[in-house]
């Protein structure tokens, strides 16, 4: 970061020296601050801010060399030294020193933070909120980086979303990745369509594709609770067993180390359904038998009572 700051300061200093030298040679050869001739609806305050403006409208520039190169484009806002310095495109917003510094024709970008989207040149529809967020992006489009150094190394990857300091910071060309949490997704470089949720959740390989990782698996003393699962019904015709291995990976097929299937979970589930059905039938049979036994016991008790009543009453014999 220190080297980058030095680089930007050097660039701005060189531009300043160049401008001063040109002013010495000819007062008319170098763009000058044009507060007095800036077209209506534009606002500029700072050395050479909006210095090249011609027909552009609704642009705002505050700071040293802000929107220096803009001529005929519209709806841009730059705040901070060197923000949007090379820009001549529409609807870009840069707040922070050297934010969107190298942007030329990329449109509808938002950069908030020092050096955010610094190297962006032609890409559009990016959002960078945080110091050096999307710093290296040049051609990647529709990326969202929220947090210091979020998507810092991305160059041409598109459709990435990183929320958290250093989230997806090492991703260079990967696309359609999502990372939420401090340093989430770090280690990924060229992989696509991955999701990382949790601080420090990282990929197993820099080029992995279509992985979903939730929670740091290096912890061993935590529990996982997910609502909407326990007690819910699923289709009997399509339901499957779900297994978990010692890495925390979920799956429906069991395989050995070589990747060969060693079980057929669906067959196991079907057999389980058959057994459950048989158990239900047996439970019904037992219930019916219990009813019969109960009825028979009642009949036996009734017959016993009748037998007792039919016995002759005892007689008394008088002695003479």
N, C-alpha and C positions, 0 to 999 in steps of 0.2 A: 504494500500500500504506500509506503514511504516513497518508493521509487516512482510510483504512478503520480503521486502528488508533485514530486520534483519534476517529472516529465511535463505535466500540465503547466506548472509555473514557468518552466523553460519555454514552452510553446507560446504562452501569453507574453512572456518577456521578449521573445524574438519578434512577435508581431508588433509589440510596442516600439522596439528599436527600429523595425522596418518602417513603421508609420512616422516616427520622428525623423528618420533619415530622409524619407520622401518629402516631409514637410520642409526640411531645410532646402532641398533641391527645388521644390515648387509647391507653393501653397495650394495649387489647384489639382495636383496629380493624385493626392491621397484623400480618401473619404474623410470628411470632417463631421463632427457632431452637427446635426441638422435640426435642432430643436425649433428653429424658426421656420423651417420649410417642410417639416414632416407633414404628409398629407393628412387631412382631417380624419378623425376617428382613430388615429394611431397615437400612441403615447410612448415617449422615449426619454430616459433619464440616465445618463452615464456616458463615459468616453466612447465615442463611435457606436453607441447604441442605435440600431436601425439606421446606420450611416449610409446604406445603399438603397434605401427604400425609394420606390418610384410610384407604382400605382396600387400597391398592396393596401388593404384596409383592415381595421379592427385588430391591429397588432399592438402588443405591449412589451416594452423592453426596459428593464431596470438593471443597470450594472455595466461594468466594463466589457466592451465588445459584444454585448448581448445582441443577438440577431443581426450581426454585422453584415452578413451577405444577403439578407432578404431583400428582394426587389419588388416582386409583383404578387406575392401570395398573401393569404389572409388568415385571420383568427388564430394567430400564434401568441403565446405568452412566454416570456423568458425572464427569469429573475436570478441573478447571481453571475459573477464574473465568467465570461466565456460561454454562458448557456446558449445553446442553439446558434453557435457562432457561424457555422457553415450552412445553416438551414435556408432552403428556399422552397419549402413545401407548406402545405396547409394544415391547420388545426393541431399543432403540436404545443405541448405545455412542458416547460422545463423550469424547475425551481431548485436551485443549488448550483454551486460552483462547477462549471464544466459539464453540467447535465446536458445530455444530447449534444455534446460538443461537436461531433463529427457528422451529425445527421445532415443529409443533403436533400434527398427527395422522399424520404419516409414520412408518412402522414399519420395523423391521429394517434400519436404516441404521447404518453404521459410519464415524465421522469421527475420524481421528487427525492432529492438527496444529492449530496456532493458526488459527482462522477457517475450518477445513475445513467444508464444507457449511453455511456461515454463514446463507445465505438460504433454505435448504430449509424448506418449510412443510408440504406435504401428500404429497410424494413418498416412495416406499418402495424398499427393496432397493438402495440406493446404497452404494458403498464409496469413501471418500476418504482417502488416506494421503499427507499432505504439507501444508505450509503453504499455506492458501487453495485447496487442491484442491477443485474443484467449488463454489467460493465463491458463485457466482451462481445455482446450481441452485435452482429453486422446485418444479417439477412433473415434471421428468425422472426416469424410473425405470430401475433396473437399469444404472446407469452405474458404471464403475470408473476412478478416477483415482489413479495412483500417481506421486507426485513433486510438488515445489513448483509450484503454479499449474497443475497438470494439470487440463484441462477447466475452467479458472477462469471462463470466460464463459458456460458452458452454462446455459441457463435451463429449456427444456422438452424438449430433445433426450433420447432414451432409447437404451439398449443400446450406448452408446459405451464404448470401452476406450482409455485413454491411459496409457502407461507411459513415464515420463521427465519431467524438469523442463520445464515449459511445453508439454508435448505436448498438442495440440489446444486450446491455450489460448484461441484466438479463436473456436472453435466455439460458436455460440449456440443454434441450433435443429436442427442436423443430428443424424441418428440412425444407429445401426448402423455407426459408423466405428471403425476401429482404427488407432492410431498407436503405434509403438514407437521410442523414441529421443529424445534431447534436442531439444526444439522440433519434433518430428515432427508434420506435419499443420498447422503454423501457417499461417494465411491462409484456412483453411476456415471458413466460417460456417454455411451452411445446407445444405451438400451431404450426401448420404446414401450409405451402403454403400461407403465408400472404405477402402483400406488403405495406410498409409504406414509404411515400415520404413527406419530409418536416421536418424542425427542430421541435422536440418535439411532433411529431405525434405519438400517443401511442394507444395501443389496449384497447378495453373495458373490456376484460377478458384475463387472463394469458394463457388460452388454446384455444383461438379462432382459427378457421380454415378457410382458403380461404377467407379472408377479404382483400379488397383493400381500403386503407385510404390515401387520398392525401390532405394535408393542415391541419393545426391545426384548428379544429372546434370550439375552444374557442373564436376565433376572430369573430366579427360580422360586421366589417366595411371594408370588402374586397370584391373584385369582382373576378369572375373566367372566364377566357377567354381560349377557346380551339379551335385551328384552325382545319379546315377540317370538320366542322359540319354545320355551317350556309350556306344555299344555296345548300347543297349537296342533291342528289337524293337518295331515298331508294326504295326497291321493294314494290310495292303496295300490293302484295300478302302476304308479311311477316312482313310489318311494324307494329310497336306497339307504343302506347302512353308511354311516360316516365314520372314518377311522382317523386317529391322530398318532403320528409317530413321535420319536423323541426330539425332533427339531421343532415341533409345534405345527408341522404341516398337516393340513386336512386333505382327505381324499376318499374316494369311494371304491378304489381298486387297490388290493394288496399285491405288492410285487417284491421279488427278492432283490439282492444287491445289483444284479445284472439287468434289472428291469422286467424280468419275466413274471407274468401273473402267477400267483400261487393260490389264489382263491377267487371265487366268483360270488361276490357279495349279493348280487341280485338273486342268484339261485338260493343262497342262504336265507335271504329275506323271504323268498317265495315259500321255502320249506317252513320258515317260522310262521308264516301266515297259515299254512296248512295245519301245522301243529296247534296254533291258536284256535283255528276253527274246530279241530278235533276235540280240544280241551273244552271249548264251549258246548259242543254236542254232548260230551261226557258229563259235563256239569248239569245239563238239562236232563240227561238220563238219570243221574243220581237224584236230582230233585223229584223226578216222577216216581222213582222207586221209593224214595222217602215218603211221598204222599201215599203210595200203596201200603207201605208198612204201617203207617199211621192209621190208615183206614182199617187194616186188618186187626190191629191192636184194639181199635174201638169195638170191632165186631166180636173179638174174643172176650173183651170185658163184658159186653152185653150178654153173650151166651153164658158166661160164668154167673152173672147175676140171676139169669133165668133158672139156671140149675140150682142155685141156692134156694130160690123161692119154691122150687118144686119138691124140695125135701120135706118129708112128713114132720109135722110139728111134734115135739116130745109129749108123751102121755104119762099121767101120774097114776100109779096102781095103789089102791087102798088096801091096807092090811086088815084082815078080819081075824 
